Amino acid sequence: MKLAAIDIGSNAIRLQVTTAIHSDDKLNFKKLEYVRFPLRLGKDVFSTGSISDTKAEKFKKLMHAFKLLIDLYEVDDYMACATSAMREADNGRSIVKEVLNDIGLTIDIIGGAKEARLIHTAISKFLDNSRNYLHIDVGGGSTELNIFSDGKKSVARSFKIGSVRRLEHHDSPDIWNEMEAWVLEKSKEYEGRITAVGTGGNINKIFDLSQKPVHEKMTLDEVIDVQKKVKALSYEERIARLQLNPDRADVIIPASEIYLEVMKWAKADSIIVPDVGLKDGMMQALYDRNTGPDSQN
């Protein structure tokens, strides 16, 4: 079964095409195609409230290219989800409608709660049901926080704080205070007994730069050390010496500040970085949709 996921974020837009394979009673998604395009819709939306005509045209061209790839790979099912920037844009829904009418590609503008559910689907296999976790997902426009205890979600909240929003100085001090109060209140019963789980491109890159072995935790101090090393370099040096993409080199520090503050508030001294995200949760949801009791297969 071939499946495709399109993750329309505030910083970048990703397409992944996979084949679902069963081996030894285990489900694996073999990557056939992966494309990441740094359109940065959030730069427009968080400044003006809408997507500019120029970026709207680029977005439609990109969706056309993705639809061609989906057709060429003869994908059985696909899912396209748009998050913070598109849902906040005054013209977001009209652009989505144009894409459907002109290209035949359906895009679902999802809320923070659905975004968090899809991501948890991808990270759940990395978690121990006997432990307590604070899941931190930092996107370009929003941060999703979820606390899990005994294998079940206890509480969740989405905040309008993200890497692009912070880079452009559109993050409100009131929202920061609100997020701090929420974390302090919801995590206090797990004090000293909570582990952070980080998802998002920036924490994945921070983990890579730490040179930790795969599947090992990063301590809070190790995250701080990586942040200091990156912060000491200019934008150009981050690209040349650390091999960061241009659209990663400027947002990695604002993103790291969000992860670190949340960890400190929750008194989480370590973080797991499973290197999965929204697109991985979408793949699982697509597979379930096509193999569950209500599927037509």
Summary of the structure (lengths in Angstrom):
residues: 297
radius of gyration: 18.9
end to end distance: 10.9
largest distance: 55.4
contacts: 1009
relative contact order: 0.15
helix: 49%
strand: 24%
